[in-house]
C-alpha cells in the first residue's frame, strides 16, 4: 500500500459565520468563533483512507501539512514509526517543533493508525495492545453553580472550573452545590499567569477541598517553579497541554512535578507519542488525562482508543455541549452515558467527518480574543490585563472564600 495524497479540512467553530468572528475587543468570548478545527485525510492506492485531526494553531498547521505531504507520498502508511521519524527530522530544520509542528505530525500520525486498523480490520485500541477498559470516564466544564448542577443532572461525575478571578470562593460554592460525590478540578491558566509565590499560597487554600487536581498553576515555561508548588501543599497537580512529544513532556514526568500529565491529543505528536508519554508517566505513577479543551471530535476518538489501551488513563476532558454543530461534524457520534463513553469497536478509529457540513464553516481567523468582559476571568479591566505573568492584586479577595 502507498500514500497517494493528503486532503485538509479547515473549519470555523462556534457561532454561524456571519456572527462568528469579531476581532479583538468583540463582545463575544472564547467560544464566539475564534476556534478552528483542522481535519485531514490520507489517501492510498488501495482505496483505504485514514482520518486525523490537528490542534495547535490549525490555520498555520494546514500549511505545514502541505509542505510535509511530498515526503509522505509513495511511502507505505503502515510503517508509522518510520514516517514519524521522517517528519520529525524534516521539521526540526526550522527549530524545535512546538505544538505547531507537533500538531501537524499528530493529524498525520492519527490518520496512519486509522489506515493500519482499517487494513487489518481491527480497532486502533487493538493495535495498541488491547483493551484495559470498555468505557472512558469524562469530565465537563462548569464555572457556576447552575452549570455544575446541569452537568451533574446529565450523569457526569466530574467538572473543571477555570480562568477564575476568585478561585477559592468559586471552588467553595461548587463543592457546596455538587456535594462530595462529584469530582472538581480547577484550571488556573493565564494570562496573566500566577507567580510561583501566589500559586503556592493558592494551593494551600485549595487543599481542604480534595480537588481532583489543580491545573497549570504557573506558566508552562517555569518548570522549576512546579517544585515550589509541589512542596507547598499536598494537592494533585496537572500540566502538559502546551507541550509536544516525549521530549516536551519529559521534565514534568521525570522530576515528578505533576501527578497528572495532560498532553493534548491534537498536538502532542500523535497516538505514537501519546502512547510513549503514557508509558513514561506510568513508570513514575503519574496518571494520564489528555487535554481536549479546544479539540474537535476526531481527536476525541483517538483519545478513546488510546485511553482504552493504557493502564494509567484517568479521565477525558469533553466539551460535548460547546457547540451544537459538533454532533453534525462527526459520524457516528460517540455514545456518552452515565458520565462515560463506550470505546468504539469499528476498524481503525471508527469515525468519519461530514465533509459537506464542515465546508459550510470556512475559517475566518484563529487567534484567541482577549477574555470576554462578562467572563469571570481575572484579566479584563485589571492592572494585569495585558501582562503574561502578574502578581495577584486585591489579594484578600483573591485568596479568600
Ligand atoms: Mg488547561
Boltz pocket constraint, residues with backbone or C-beta under 6 A from the ligand:
constraints:
  - pocket:
      binder: B
      contacts: [[A, 187], [A, 189], [A, 215], [A, 216], [A, 241], [A, 293]]
      max_distance: 6.0
